[in-house]
Each structure stands twice: as structure tokens, then as C-alpha cells.
Amino acid sequence: MNLDHLQKKLLTAARSHLPSEHVPYAFEKRILALLAGSPPLDHWAVWARALWRASAPCVALTILLVVWSLVGAKNPTAGQVVSTSEDFSQHFEQTMLAGVNDVEEVW
């Protein structure tokens, strides 16, 4: 099938039938009534819909990371050294209070 030949045939057929100048009765009024009848766009509703759609993947990701952290804490890999004497909460507290315990800095 020759696309150029087909395109020329379609263009000549379209040019042979001129469009009508007749507009249906009250066409403008019907279009304006349809435009006036449509509700305005609510931006808050659009945001709410998007946030609700994003909540499911966030919950799924949270559950996945919780399971991953629990499995990783129970089954350490061979390269990791796990010491029972080292408590994570103690390290966390020392890190958070490191600035408070700094007595060298005087105002």
C-alpha cells in the first residue's frame, strides 16, 4: 500500500466537500450553558485525592522496612560482629547528648 498515494486521495476527497456554513440553532447558548453548569476545579480535593493514593505505597514501604529491620536484627550476616554488651539505646543517647556534655565551649 502506497501511503503517499492514499494521502493524496484523502486530501482530494476532503477538498471536494466544502464544510457547511450552517450552525445549529442556539448552539452558542448550549455550549455556554454546559460551561456554566460544570463545577469549578477544587484544588484541595485534587491534593487530598493524590495524598490518599500515595498513602498505600507509603504504608507498604514502611511495613517492608520494618520486616527487613526485624529480620536483619535476628539474623546477622557473617561479616557483622554483634556484641551484646553494646546497647543501641546507649549509643543513641550519647550521640544526642554529645553537644550538651561539651564543657569546653563557653559563652
Biopython code that builds the backbone (N, CA, C, O; Angstrom):
import numpy as np
from Bio.PDB.StructureBuilder import StructureBuilder

atoms = [
    (1, "MET", "N", (0.836, -1.164, 0.000)),
    (1, "MET", "CA", (0.000, 0.000, 0.000)),
    (1, "MET", "C", (0.890, 1.238, 0.000)),
    (1, "MET", "O", (1.784, 1.374, 0.835)),
    (2, "ASN", "N", (0.636, 2.124, -0.934)),
    (2, "ASN", "CA", (1.409, 3.339, -1.084)),
    (2, "ASN", "C", (0.764, 4.439, -0.230)),
    (2, "ASN", "O", (-0.344, 4.887, -0.523)),
    (3, "LEU", "N", (1.451, 4.862, 0.807)),
    (3, "LEU", "CA", (0.898, 5.840, 1.739)),
    (3, "LEU", "C", (0.787, 7.226, 1.112)),
    (3, "LEU", "O", (-0.146, 7.968, 1.417)),
    (4, "ASP", "N", (1.724, 7.581, 0.244)),
    (4, "ASP", "CA", (1.644, 8.897, -0.405)),
    (4, "ASP", "C", (0.426, 8.978, -1.319)),
    (4, "ASP", "O", (-0.263, 9.997, -1.354)),
    (5, "HIS", "N", (0.166, 7.912, -2.050)),
    (5, "HIS", "CA", (-0.994, 7.882, -2.946)),
    (5, "HIS", "C", (-2.297, 7.950, -2.141)),
    (5, "HIS", "O", (-3.231, 8.656, -2.522)),
    (6, "LEU", "N", (-2.353, 7.216, -1.036)),
    (6, "LEU", "CA", (-3.525, 7.224, -0.176)),
    (6, "LEU", "C", (-3.751, 8.607, 0.438)),
    (6, "LEU", "O", (-4.887, 9.076, 0.524)),
    (7, "GLN", "N", (-2.671, 9.252, 0.862)),
    (7, "GLN", "CA", (-2.787, 10.588, 1.438)),
    (7, "GLN", "C", (-3.314, 11.580, 0.399)),
    (7, "GLN", "O", (-4.151, 12.423, 0.723)),
    (8, "LYS", "N", (-2.841, 11.491, -0.833)),
    (8, "LYS", "CA", (-3.318, 12.395, -1.886)),
    (8, "LYS", "C", (-4.791, 12.165, -2.181)),
    (8, "LYS", "O", (-5.533, 13.122, -2.408)),
    (9, "LYS", "N", (-5.224, 10.915, -2.182)),
    (9, "LYS", "CA", (-6.633, 10.612, -2.425)),
    (9, "LYS", "C", (-7.523, 11.172, -1.315)),
    (9, "LYS", "O", (-8.582, 11.738, -1.582)),
    (10, "LEU", "N", (-7.085, 11.008, -0.083)),
    (10, "LEU", "CA", (-7.864, 11.514, 1.040)),
    (10, "LEU", "C", (-7.936, 13.041, 1.036)),
    (10, "LEU", "O", (-8.983, 13.615, 1.339)),
    (11, "LEU", "N", (-6.834, 13.695, 0.696)),
    (11, "LEU", "CA", (-6.842, 15.158, 0.645)),
    (11, "LEU", "C", (-7.737, 15.678, -0.475)),
    (11, "LEU", "O", (-8.439, 16.670, -0.277)),
    (12, "THR", "N", (-7.734, 15.049, -1.632)),
    (12, "THR", "CA", (-8.607, 15.497, -2.727)),
    (12, "THR", "C", (-10.073, 15.245, -2.387)),
    (12, "THR", "O", (-10.932, 16.048, -2.751)),
    (13, "ALA", "N", (-10.376, 14.142, -1.695)),
    (13, "ALA", "CA", (-11.752, 13.874, -1.302)),
    (13, "ALA", "C", (-12.216, 14.894, -0.268)),
    (13, "ALA", "O", (-13.362, 15.342, -0.304)),
    (14, "ALA", "N", (-11.341, 15.254, 0.636)),
    (14, "ALA", "CA", (-11.708, 16.238, 1.659)),
    (14, "ALA", "C", (-11.879, 17.624, 1.048)),
    (14, "ALA", "O", (-12.745, 18.382, 1.484)),
    (15, "ARG", "N", (-11.076, 17.970, 0.052)),
    (15, "ARG", "CA", (-11.184, 19.293, -0.580)),
    (15, "ARG", "C", (-12.415, 19.398, -1.475)),
    (15, "ARG", "O", (-12.906, 20.499, -1.724)),
    (16, "SER", "N", (-12.907, 18.289, -1.949)),
    (16, "SER", "CA", (-14.072, 18.339, -2.838)),
    (16, "SER", "C", (-15.360, 18.607, -2.066)),
    (16, "SER", "O", (-16.309, 19.136, -2.643)),
    (17, "HIS", "N", (-15.424, 18.263, -0.790)),
    (17, "HIS", "CA", (-16.607, 18.503, 0.037)),
    (17, "HIS", "C", (-16.330, 19.683, 0.954)),
    (17, "HIS", "O", (-15.616, 19.558, 1.949)),
    (18, "LEU", "N", (-16.901, 20.826, 0.610)),
    (18, "LEU", "CA", (-16.702, 22.025, 1.407)),
    (18, "LEU", "C", (-17.551, 21.954, 2.670)),
    (18, "LEU", "O", (-18.653, 21.406, 2.644)),
    (19, "PRO", "N", (-17.049, 22.506, 3.783)),
    (19, "PRO", "CA", (-17.828, 22.474, 5.015)),
    (19, "PRO", "C", (-19.026, 23.403, 4.940)),
    (19, "PRO", "O", (-19.008, 24.403, 4.222)),
    (20, "SER", "N", (-20.043, 23.071, 5.672)),
    (20, "SER", "CA", (-21.265, 23.851, 5.673)),
    (20, "SER", "C", (-21.099, 25.084, 6.560)),
    (20, "SER", "O", (-20.409, 25.037, 7.578)),
    (21, "GLU", "N", (-21.734, 26.182, 6.166)),
    (21, "GLU", "CA", (-21.700, 27.414, 6.943)),
    (21, "GLU", "C", (-22.843, 27.463, 7.947)),
    (21, "GLU", "O", (-22.938, 28.416, 8.721)),
    (22, "HIS", "N", (-23.694, 26.479, 7.952)),
    (22, "HIS", "CA", (-24.864, 26.462, 8.820)),
    (22, "HIS", "C", (-24.482, 26.003, 10.217)),
    (22, "HIS", "O", (-23.825, 24.977, 10.391)),
    (23, "VAL", "N", (-24.902, 26.778, 11.210)),
    (23, "VAL", "CA", (-24.666, 26.452, 12.613)),
    (23, "VAL", "C", (-26.010, 26.059, 13.212)),
    (23, "VAL", "O", (-27.013, 26.723, 12.950)),
    (24, "PRO", "N", (-26.053, 24.997, 14.008)),
    (24, "PRO", "CA", (-27.330, 24.584, 14.596)),
    (24, "PRO", "C", (-27.936, 25.693, 15.470)),
    (24, "PRO", "O", (-27.230, 26.564, 15.978)),
    (25, "TYR", "N", (-29.241, 25.633, 15.623)),
    (25, "TYR", "CA", (-29.973, 26.642, 16.384)),
    (25, "TYR", "C", (-29.537, 26.625, 17.848)),
    (25, "TYR", "O", (-29.465, 25.560, 18.461)),
    (26, "ALA", "N", (-29.249, 27.789, 18.405)),
    (26, "ALA", "CA", (-28.865, 28.005, 19.803)),
    (26, "ALA", "C", (-27.625, 27.203, 20.200)),
    (26, "ALA", "O", (-27.497, 26.769, 21.344)),
    (27, "PHE", "N", (-26.732, 27.014, 19.262)),
    (27, "PHE", "CA", (-25.513, 26.262, 19.530)),
    (27, "PHE", "C", (-24.647, 26.962, 20.575)),
    (27, "PHE", "O", (-24.131, 26.323, 21.492)),
    (28, "GLU", "N", (-24.492, 28.273, 20.430)),
    (28, "GLU", "CA", (-23.667, 29.030, 21.366)),
    (28, "GLU", "C", (-24.255, 28.984, 22.774)),
    (28, "GLU", "O", (-23.519, 28.847, 23.752)),
    (29, "LYS", "N", (-25.579, 29.099, 22.878)),
    (29, "LYS", "CA", (-26.216, 29.081, 24.189)),
    (29, "LYS", "C", (-26.052, 27.716, 24.864)),
    (29, "LYS", "O", (-25.857, 27.642, 26.077)),
    (30, "ARG", "N", (-26.129, 26.655, 24.090)),
    (30, "ARG", "CA", (-25.964, 25.318, 24.662)),
    (30, "ARG", "C", (-24.537, 25.110, 25.176)),
    (30, "ARG", "O", (-24.334, 24.531, 26.243)),
    (31, "ILE", "N", (-23.568, 25.578, 24.422)),
    (31, "ILE", "CA", (-22.168, 25.435, 24.835)),
    (31, "ILE", "C", (-21.909, 26.254, 26.091)),
    (31, "ILE", "O", (-21.277, 25.764, 27.027)),
    (32, "LEU", "N", (-22.389, 27.497, 26.124)),
    (32, "LEU", "CA", (-22.188, 28.332, 27.309)),
    (32, "LEU", "C", (-22.917, 27.767, 28.527)),
    (32, "LEU", "O", (-22.423, 27.885, 29.648)),
    (33, "ALA", "N", (-24.084, 27.156, 28.323)),
    (33, "ALA", "CA", (-24.799, 26.541, 29.437)),
    (33, "ALA", "C", (-24.026, 25.339, 29.982)),
    (33, "ALA", "O", (-23.991, 25.120, 31.193)),
    (34, "LEU", "N", (-23.411, 24.565, 29.096)),
    (34, "LEU", "CA", (-22.588, 23.441, 29.552)),
    (34, "LEU", "C", (-21.373, 23.918, 30.338)),
    (34, "LEU", "O", (-21.000, 23.320, 31.347)),
    (35, "LEU", "N", (-20.761, 25.005, 29.864)),
    (35, "LEU", "CA", (-19.591, 25.534, 30.571)),
    (35, "LEU", "C", (-19.975, 26.119, 31.923)),
    (35, "LEU", "O", (-19.245, 25.958, 32.901)),
    (36, "ALA", "N", (-21.115, 26.795, 31.984)),
    (36, "ALA", "CA", (-21.544, 27.387, 33.247)),
    (36, "ALA", "C", (-22.012, 26.318, 34.232)),
    (36, "ALA", "O", (-21.909, 26.513, 35.443)),
    (37, "GLY", "N", (-22.516, 25.210, 33.743)),
    (37, "GLY", "CA", (-23.022, 24.150, 34.606)),
    (37, "GLY", "C", (-21.944, 23.285, 35.206)),
    (37, "GLY", "O", (-22.199, 22.589, 36.189)),
    (38, "SER", "N", (-20.748, 23.301, 34.653)),
    (38, "SER", "CA", (-19.681, 22.455, 35.200)),
    (38, "SER", "C", (-19.141, 23.079, 36.485)),
    (38, "SER", "O", (-18.944, 24.293, 36.545)),
    (39, "PRO", "N", (-18.899, 22.263, 37.511)),
    (39, "PRO", "CA", (-18.401, 22.802, 38.780)),
    (39, "PRO", "C", (-16.948, 23.255, 38.630)),
    (39, "PRO", "O", (-16.205, 22.701, 37.820)),
    (40, "PRO", "N", (-16.547, 24.253, 39.402)),
    (40, "PRO", "CA", (-15.150, 24.707, 39.324)),
    (40, "PRO", "C", (-14.212, 23.653, 39.926)),
    (40, "PRO", "O", (-14.617, 22.831, 40.748)),
    (41, "LEU", "N", (-12.987, 23.704, 39.506)),
    (41, "LEU", "CA", (-11.990, 22.747, 39.968)),
    (41, "LEU", "C", (-11.620, 23.044, 41.419)),
    (41, "LEU", "O", (-11.236, 24.168, 41.744)),
    (42, "ASP", "N", (-11.733, 22.054, 42.283)),
    (42, "ASP", "CA", (-11.387, 22.200, 43.687)),
    (42, "ASP", "C", (-9.958, 21.703, 43.889)),
    (42, "ASP", "O", (-9.696, 20.501, 43.833)),
    (43, "HIS", "N", (-9.044, 22.631, 44.122)),
    (43, "HIS", "CA", (-7.632, 22.270, 44.246)),
    (43, "HIS", "C", (-7.367, 21.436, 45.494)),
    (43, "HIS", "O", (-6.503, 20.559, 45.479)),
    (44, "TRP", "N", (-8.098, 21.698, 46.571)),
    (44, "TRP", "CA", (-7.905, 20.922, 47.795)),
    (44, "TRP", "C", (-8.329, 19.468, 47.595)),
    (44, "TRP", "O", (-7.710, 18.555, 48.142)),
    (45, "ALA", "N", (-9.373, 19.259, 46.819)),
    (45, "ALA", "CA", (-9.813, 17.887, 46.548)),
    (45, "ALA", "C", (-8.787, 17.134, 45.708)),
    (45, "ALA", "O", (-8.574, 15.938, 45.909)),
    (46, "VAL", "N", (-8.160, 17.824, 44.778)),
    (46, "VAL", "CA", (-7.127, 17.193, 43.953)),
    (46, "VAL", "C", (-5.948, 16.775, 44.825)),
    (46, "VAL", "O", (-5.429, 15.668, 44.686)),
    (47, "TRP", "N", (-5.519, 17.678, 45.738)),
    (47, "TRP", "CA", (-4.429, 17.338, 46.640)),
    (47, "TRP", "C", (-4.802, 16.180, 47.561)),
    (47, "TRP", "O", (-3.999, 15.271, 47.775)),
    (48, "ALA", "N", (-6.010, 16.209, 48.103)),
    (48, "ALA", "CA", (-6.437, 15.143, 49.009)),
    (48, "ALA", "C", (-6.463, 13.795, 48.294)),
    (48, "ALA", "O", (-6.046, 12.781, 48.855)),
    (49, "ARG", "N", (-6.949, 13.785, 47.067)),
    (49, "ARG", "CA", (-7.001, 12.537, 46.299)),
    (49, "ARG", "C", (-5.589, 12.006, 46.043)),
    (49, "ARG", "O", (-5.343, 10.806, 46.159)),
    (50, "ALA", "N", (-4.673, 12.897, 45.698)),
    (50, "ALA", "CA", (-3.298, 12.465, 45.438)),
    (50, "ALA", "C", (-2.633, 11.936, 46.709)),
    (50, "ALA", "O", (-1.913, 10.938, 46.664)),
    (51, "LEU", "N", (-2.870, 12.595, 47.833)),
    (51, "LEU", "CA", (-2.255, 12.129, 49.078)),
    (51, "LEU", "C", (-2.835, 10.789, 49.530)),
    (51, "LEU", "O", (-2.105, 9.943, 50.046)),
    (52, "TRP", "N", (-4.129, 10.594, 49.342)),
    (52, "TRP", "CA", (-4.712, 9.304, 49.707)),
    (52, "TRP", "C", (-4.186, 8.194, 48.813)),
    (52, "TRP", "O", (-3.995, 7.067, 49.271)),
    (53, "ARG", "N", (-3.952, 8.496, 47.552)),
    (53, "ARG", "CA", (-3.391, 7.469, 46.660)),
    (53, "ARG", "C", (-1.950, 7.159, 47.026)),
    (53, "ARG", "O", (-1.490, 6.035, 46.826)),
    (54, "ALA", "N", (-1.238, 8.132, 47.557)),
    (54, "ALA", "CA", (0.160, 7.907, 47.927)),
    (54, "ALA", "C", (0.294, 7.227, 49.280)),
    (54, "ALA", "O", (1.370, 6.728, 49.609)),
    (55, "SER", "N", (-0.763, 7.195, 50.063)),
    (55, "SER", "CA", (-0.653, 6.617, 51.402)),
    (55, "SER", "C", (-0.454, 5.098, 51.365)),
    (55, "SER", "O", (0.278, 4.561, 52.195)),
    (56, "ALA", "N", (-1.076, 4.409, 50.440)),
    (56, "ALA", "CA", (-0.938, 2.947, 50.371)),
    (56, "ALA", "C", (0.506, 2.519, 50.073)),
    (56, "ALA", "O", (1.012, 1.632, 50.760)),
    (57, "PRO", "N", (1.188, 3.103, 49.090)),
    (57, "PRO", "CA", (2.588, 2.706, 48.889)),
    (57, "PRO", "C", (3.476, 3.070, 50.075)),
    (57, "PRO", "O", (4.431, 2.351, 50.370)),
    (58, "CYS", "N", (3.179, 4.171, 50.756)),
    (58, "CYS", "CA", (3.980, 4.550, 51.928)),
    (58, "CYS", "C", (3.809, 3.539, 53.053)),
    (58, "CYS", "O", (4.786, 3.174, 53.708)),
    (59, "VAL", "N", (2.596, 3.087, 53.285)),
    (59, "VAL", "CA", (2.359, 2.080, 54.323)),
    (59, "VAL", "C", (3.040, 0.765, 53.945)),
    (59, "VAL", "O", (3.638, 0.107, 54.796)),
    (60, "ALA", "N", (2.950, 0.385, 52.680)),
    (60, "ALA", "CA", (3.595, -0.851, 52.232)),
    (60, "ALA", "C", (5.114, -0.765, 52.390)),
    (60, "ALA", "O", (5.751, -1.729, 52.814)),
    (61, "LEU", "N", (5.690, 0.384, 52.053)),
    (61, "LEU", "CA", (7.129, 0.568, 52.208)),
    (61, "LEU", "C", (7.531, 0.535, 53.678)),
    (61, "LEU", "O", (8.572, -0.026, 54.022)),
    (62, "THR", "N", (6.723, 1.124, 54.541)),
    (62, "THR", "CA", (7.006, 1.105, 55.972)),
    (62, "THR", "C", (6.983, -0.316, 56.508)),
    (62, "THR", "O", (7.876, -0.710, 57.258)),
    (63, "ILE", "N", (5.984, -1.079, 56.137)),
    (63, "ILE", "CA", (5.893, -2.477, 56.584)),
    (63, "ILE", "C", (7.084, -3.279, 56.069)),
    (63, "ILE", "O", (7.651, -4.084, 56.808)),
    (64, "LEU", "N", (7.460, -3.073, 54.833)),
    (64, "LEU", "CA", (8.607, -3.772, 54.257)),
    (64, "LEU", "C", (9.890, -3.441, 55.013)),
    (64, "LEU", "O", (10.685, -4.336, 55.303)),
    (65, "LEU", "N", (10.098, -2.174, 55.333)),
    (65, "LEU", "CA", (11.316, -1.796, 56.055)),
    (65, "LEU", "C", (11.316, -2.307, 57.489)),
    (65, "LEU", "O", (12.373, -2.658, 58.014)),
    (66, "VAL", "N", (10.152, -2.355, 58.133)),
    (66, "VAL", "CA", (10.076, -2.908, 59.492)),
    (66, "VAL", "C", (10.425, -4.387, 59.477)),
    (66, "VAL", "O", (11.194, -4.855, 60.316)),
    (67, "VAL", "N", (9.864, -5.122, 58.527)),
    (67, "VAL", "CA", (10.165, -6.552, 58.424)),
    (67, "VAL", "C", (11.639, -6.763, 58.124)),
    (67, "VAL", "O", (12.268, -7.664, 58.680)),
    (68, "TRP", "N", (12.186, -5.944, 57.258)),
    (68, "TRP", "CA", (13.604, -6.069, 56.895)),
    (68, "TRP", "C", (14.492, -5.801, 58.111)),
    (68, "TRP", "O", (15.470, -6.512, 58.339)),
    (69, "SER", "N", (14.148, -4.771, 58.888)),
    (69, "SER", "CA", (14.975, -4.466, 60.056)),
    (69, "SER", "C", (14.848, -5.547, 61.132)),
    (69, "SER", "O", (15.827, -5.858, 61.809)),
    (70, "LEU", "N", (13.647, -6.123, 61.296)),
    (70, "LEU", "CA", (13.474, -7.185, 62.285)),
    (70, "LEU", "C", (14.210, -8.451, 61.887)),
    (70, "LEU", "O", (14.823, -9.110, 62.726)),
    (71, "VAL", "N", (14.151, -8.790, 60.610)),
    (71, "VAL", "CA", (14.849, -9.991, 60.133)),
    (71, "VAL", "C", (16.353, -9.770, 60.202)),
    (71, "VAL", "O", (17.097, -10.686, 60.551)),
    (72, "GLY", "N", (16.807, -8.568, 59.875)),
    (72, "GLY", "CA", (18.235, -8.268, 59.941)),
    (72, "GLY", "C", (18.759, -8.269, 61.354)),
    (72, "GLY", "O", (19.918, -8.623, 61.572)),
    (73, "ALA", "N", (17.941, -7.882, 62.332)),
    (73, "ALA", "CA", (18.384, -7.879, 63.726)),
    (73, "ALA", "C", (18.465, -9.296, 64.280)),
    (73, "ALA", "O", (19.319, -9.581, 65.120)),
    (74, "LYS", "N", (17.598, -10.178, 63.829)),
    (74, "LYS", "CA", (17.601, -11.560, 64.331)),
    (74, "LYS", "C", (18.654, -12.419, 63.647)),
    (74, "LYS", "O", (19.204, -13.328, 64.269)),
    (75, "ASN", "N", (18.940, -12.152, 62.393)),
    (75, "ASN", "CA", (19.878, -12.966, 61.620)),
    (75, "ASN", "C", (21.019, -12.089, 61.107)),
    (75, "ASN", "O", (20.963, -11.642, 59.961)),
    (76, "PRO", "N", (22.036, -11.829, 61.901)),
    (76, "PRO", "CA", (23.150, -11.016, 61.397)),
    (76, "PRO", "C", (23.964, -11.802, 60.374)),
    (76, "PRO", "O", (24.045, -13.029, 60.440)),
    (77, "THR", "N", (24.551, -11.100, 59.453)),
    (77, "THR", "CA", (25.369, -11.772, 58.447)),
    (77, "THR", "C", (26.698, -12.161, 59.061)),
    (77, "THR", "O", (27.023, -11.740, 60.171)),
    (78, "ALA", "N", (27.469, -12.967, 58.339)),
    (78, "ALA", "CA", (28.732, -13.483, 58.870)),
    (78, "ALA", "C", (29.761, -12.370, 59.035)),
    (78, "ALA", "O", (30.637, -12.485, 59.891)),
    (79, "GLY", "N", (29.690, -11.316, 58.263)),
    (79, "GLY", "CA", (30.665, -10.240, 58.340)),
    (79, "GLY", "C", (30.412, -9.281, 59.482)),
    (79, "GLY", "O", (31.304, -8.513, 59.842)),
    (80, "GLN", "N", (29.228, -9.300, 60.060)),
    (80, "GLN", "CA", (28.909, -8.379, 61.143)),
    (80, "GLN", "C", (29.279, -9.002, 62.484)),
    (80, "GLN", "O", (29.101, -10.199, 62.709)),
    (81, "VAL", "N", (29.796, -8.158, 63.360)),
    (81, "VAL", "CA", (30.097, -8.599, 64.716)),
    (81, "VAL", "C", (29.051, -7.977, 65.617)),
    (81, "VAL", "O", (28.942, -6.754, 65.703)),
    (82, "VAL", "N", (28.285, -8.815, 66.286)),
    (82, "VAL", "CA", (27.222, -8.338, 67.159)),
    (82, "VAL", "C", (27.657, -8.538, 68.593)),
    (82, "VAL", "O", (27.937, -9.658, 69.021)),
    (83, "SER", "N", (27.712, -7.469, 69.315)),
    (83, "SER", "CA", (28.112, -7.540, 70.712)),
    (83, "SER", "C", (26.893, -7.276, 71.581)),
    (83, "SER", "O", (26.172, -6.299, 71.379)),
    (84, "THR", "N", (26.673, -8.148, 72.541)),
    (84, "THR", "CA", (25.514, -7.977, 73.409)),
    (84, "THR", "C", (25.752, -6.894, 74.442)),
    (84, "THR", "O", (24.799, -6.344, 74.994)),
    (85, "SER", "N", (27.028, -6.576, 74.716)),
    (85, "SER", "CA", (27.319, -5.558, 75.717)),
    (85, "SER", "C", (27.041, -4.154, 75.174)),
    (85, "SER", "O", (26.782, -3.234, 75.950)),
    (86, "GLU", "N", (27.090, -3.985, 73.881)),
    (86, "GLU", "CA", (26.828, -2.692, 73.267)),
    (86, "GLU", "C", (25.322, -2.546, 73.071)),
    (86, "GLU", "O", (24.689, -3.352, 72.389)),
    (87, "ASP", "N", (24.784, -1.544, 73.657)),
    (87, "ASP", "CA", (23.351, -1.305, 73.559)),
    (87, "ASP", "C", (23.127, -0.117, 72.635)),
    (87, "ASP", "O", (23.761, 0.928, 72.781)),
    (88, "PHE", "N", (22.241, -0.287, 71.705)),
    (88, "PHE", "CA", (21.971, 0.779, 70.737)),
    (88, "PHE", "C", (21.426, 2.022, 71.419)),
    (88, "PHE", "O", (21.761, 3.141, 71.031)),
    (89, "SER", "N", (20.590, 1.835, 72.429)),
    (89, "SER", "CA", (19.999, 2.997, 73.098)),
    (89, "SER", "C", (21.064, 3.830, 73.790)),
    (89, "SER", "O", (20.954, 5.055, 73.844)),
    (90, "GLN", "N", (22.087, 3.185, 74.315)),
    (90, "GLN", "CA", (23.168, 3.928, 74.962)),
    (90, "GLN", "C", (23.966, 4.735, 73.943)),
    (90, "GLN", "O", (24.322, 5.885, 74.199)),
    (91, "HIS", "N", (24.244, 4.140, 72.803)),
    (91, "HIS", "CA", (24.952, 4.862, 71.740)),
    (91, "HIS", "C", (24.118, 6.038, 71.240)),
    (91, "HIS", "O", (24.645, 7.123, 70.994)),
    (92, "PHE", "N", (22.841, 5.820, 71.094)),
    (92, "PHE", "CA", (21.958, 6.871, 70.630)),
    (92, "PHE", "C", (21.921, 8.027, 71.629)),
    (92, "PHE", "O", (21.995, 9.190, 71.232)),
    (93, "GLU", "N", (21.808, 7.719, 72.903)),
    (93, "GLU", "CA", (21.754, 8.753, 73.926)),
    (93, "GLU", "C", (23.066, 9.526, 73.987)),
    (93, "GLU", "O", (23.047, 10.747, 74.140)),
    (94, "GLN", "N", (24.188, 8.854, 73.872)),
    (94, "GLN", "CA", (25.480, 9.536, 73.888)),
    (94, "GLN", "C", (25.637, 10.456, 72.682)),
    (94, "GLN", "O", (26.194, 11.549, 72.790)),
    (95, "THR", "N", (25.147, 10.010, 71.549)),
    (95, "THR", "CA", (25.233, 10.825, 70.345)),
    (95, "THR", "C", (24.354, 12.057, 70.447)),
    (95, "THR", "O", (24.779, 13.154, 70.083)),
    (96, "MET", "N", (23.139, 11.889, 70.936)),
    (96, "MET", "CA", (22.212, 13.014, 71.024)),
    (96, "MET", "C", (22.656, 14.033, 72.068)),
    (96, "MET", "O", (22.433, 15.231, 71.890)),
    (97, "LEU", "N", (23.280, 13.580, 73.153)),
    (97, "LEU", "CA", (23.687, 14.483, 74.223)),
    (97, "LEU", "C", (25.153, 14.900, 74.111)),
    (97, "LEU", "O", (25.693, 15.475, 75.057)),
    (98, "ALA", "N", (25.797, 14.633, 73.006)),
    (98, "ALA", "CA", (27.213, 14.977, 72.841)),
    (98, "ALA", "C", (27.408, 16.482, 72.889)),
    (98, "ALA", "O", (28.405, 16.943, 73.445)),
    (99, "GLY", "N", (26.512, 17.249, 72.341)),
    (99, "GLY", "CA", (26.642, 18.705, 72.364)),
    (99, "GLY", "C", (26.388, 19.287, 73.734)),
    (99, "GLY", "O", (26.964, 20.319, 74.078)),
    (100, "VAL", "N", (25.547, 18.658, 74.520)),
    (100, "VAL", "CA", (25.236, 19.150, 75.869)),
    (100, "VAL", "C", (26.409, 18.894, 76.804)),
    (100, "VAL", "O", (26.697, 19.714, 77.676)),
    (101, "ASN", "N", (27.073, 17.789, 76.633)),
    (101, "ASN", "CA", (28.178, 17.427, 77.517)),
    (101, "ASN", "C", (29.478, 18.150, 77.192)),
    (101, "ASN", "O", (30.470, 17.995, 77.905)),
    (102, "ASP", "N", (29.481, 18.930, 76.133)),
    (102, "ASP", "CA", (30.696, 19.642, 75.729)),
    (102, "ASP", "C", (30.902, 20.842, 76.641)),
    (102, "ASP", "O", (30.216, 21.853, 76.488)),
    (103, "VAL", "N", (31.841, 20.751, 77.597)),
    (103, "VAL", "CA", (32.076, 21.821, 78.565)),
    (103, "VAL", "C", (33.156, 22.777, 78.104)),
    (103, "VAL", "O", (33.370, 23.804, 78.748)),
    (104, "GLU", "N", (33.848, 22.478, 77.009)),
    (104, "GLU", "CA", (34.912, 23.357, 76.544)),
    (104, "GLU", "C", (34.357, 24.637, 75.938)),
    (104, "GLU", "O", (35.020, 25.674, 75.950)),
    (105, "GLU", "N", (33.192, 24.565, 75.430)),
    (105, "GLU", "CA", (32.616, 25.732, 74.776)),
    (105, "GLU", "C", (31.936, 26.605, 75.824)),
    (105, "GLU", "O", (30.986, 26.186, 76.486)),
    (106, "VAL", "N", (32.435, 27.806, 75.957)),
    (106, "VAL", "CA", (31.895, 28.727, 76.959)),
    (106, "VAL", "C", (31.315, 29.922, 76.230)),
    (106, "VAL", "O", (31.911, 30.424, 75.277)),
    (107, "TRP", "N", (30.186, 30.367, 76.663)),
    (107, "TRP", "CA", (29.539, 31.502, 76.010)),
    (107, "TRP", "C", (30.124, 32.730, 76.523)),
    (107, "TRP", "O", (29.728, 33.821, 76.111)),
]
sb = StructureBuilder()
sb.init_structure("model")
sb.init_model(0)
sb.init_chain("A")
sb.init_seg("    ")
for serial, (resi, resn, name, xyz) in enumerate(atoms, 1):
    if name == "N":
        sb.init_residue(resn, " ", resi, " ")
    sb.init_atom(name, np.array(xyz, "f"), 0.0, 1.0, " ", f" {name:<3s}", serial, name[0])
structure = sb.get_structure()
